[in-house]
Every structure is written in structure tokens, then in C-alpha cells.
Amino acid sequence: MAFAGMAIGFCGLAMVDGIGLLAVFLTLVIVGFMFTRATLTFELSRSAAVNRQGMIMGFNQSLMSVANIAAPLVSGALIGHRLYASWALSMAGMSGCGAVMAAILLAARHAENL
């Protein structure tokens, strides 16, 4: 649901021209990101072996740090070249891929439990 909310929010950002809708779509993106990050961190710690959790969580934090540095640079370059819709739709595509992968994994997990 979080990935889907992000995808909807980014698609909306590509088409919005009013400040009211901008706030709605940005809220969808931010809430989706908040839940996605927390859920992925939880699942990562839950699925890692107990003796490797520290290493896995540290690696996860370092990857998030690299993404937090690179994403504004890439986004800023796209926005600087007035590629607003391309930027928003590329983010929507990535979020949509996350939603599809999460749905596939949840369906597989649900099938195992039956």
C-alpha cells in the first residue's frame, strides 16, 4: 500500500498545477515513503540471521545514506532542466515496481501459509 501511495502521489505530481492538489500528492508520497522505509527496515532485521543483523542493518543504513545523497543530485538535475513530469513519472515507475514486487512476495507468502 505504501509503494502504491507513493506511485499515485508521484503520478499526481506530474499532472498537478494547483497548490491544493500539490499538498495532497506530496502527502501521499511522504506518508508512503515513511511507511515503506519503516517496513523494509523491519523486514530486513526480521529476515536476517541473529548473528548477522548488525552487519545487515549497518549495510542497509549505508545504502540509504548513499541514496539520500544521490537522489537530490539526480532529482535536482532533472528539475533544473525543467523535466518535472519525467522526474515525477520516473519516481512513480520505481514506486510502482516496488508495489508489484511487494504484491508478488505477499502472494507467495500467503500461498505458503495455506
N, C-alpha and C positions, 0 to 999 in steps of 0.2 A: 504494500500500500504506500509506503514511503517513497519508493522509487517511482511509482505511478504518479503520486502527487507532485514529485519533482518534475517529471516529464510533462505533466499538464501545465504546471507553472511556467516552465521554460517555453513551451509552445505558446502559451498566452503572452509571454514577454515578447515573442517575435511579432505578435499582431496588435499589441496594445498601443493606444495613443492617448489615453486619459489617465490622470493621476490616481483616480479611484481604483480602476482595474489594475493598475501597476502595483498598488499596495496589496491587492488580493493575490495576484500571481506571485509576487515576491514572498508573501506569507506562505503560500503553498511550497515554494522552493525551500525556504528556510526551515519550515517545520519538517518537510520531507528529509532534508539533509540532517537535521538534528536526530530524527528517529533512525535514519539509515546508519549514521556513524555509531550511535549507541548500540544498535542491534548487531552490526558487524563486529564491533569490539567484543560484545558478549559472546557471540557465536565463535569467534576466534579463540577466546580464552576457554570456552567450554569444550571445543573440539581438540585442543592441543593436549598433549600428554602433560601430566603434572610436573615432571622434571624438566619440561621444555617451555612451559608457559612464560617464564620471564624473558627468554630469548625471543619467542614468537611475539610477545607484546612489545618488546623493545624494537623489533624489526618493523612491526606494524606502525609504531609511533614515528620511526624514521621515514617510512614511506609516506605517511600522512604529512610530515614536515616538508618533504620534497614536493609533494603535490600542492601544499599550501604556498610554497614559493613559486612553483612553475605556473600554476593556474592563473594567478593575477597577471603574470607577464604575458601569457598567451592571450588571455581574455582582453587585456589592455591593448595589445597589438591589433586584435580583431576589431575592437570597438574604436580604436584610433583610426582605423581605415574605413570607418563607418559601415562595418559588416555586422550590424546589430542582429538582423534576422539570421544570418549564418551562424553567429555565435550562439544565439539562443536555441536555434534548431539543432546545432551540433550537441549542445548540452542536453537537449531533450532526447536526442537519439541515444546518447550514452545512458541516460536515466531509463529510457525505455528498454534498452538491452539489459540493464540491471533488473528491471521489473520482470522481464521474460525469464531470465536466469533464475531469479528467486521463485517464480511460479513453477518452473520445472523442478527445482530442488525440493520445494514444498510438496509437489505432487508425488515425487519419488519417495520422500519420507513418509507421506500419507499411505502410499501403496505398501511400503514395508511394514507399517503398523497394522495393516488389515489382516 
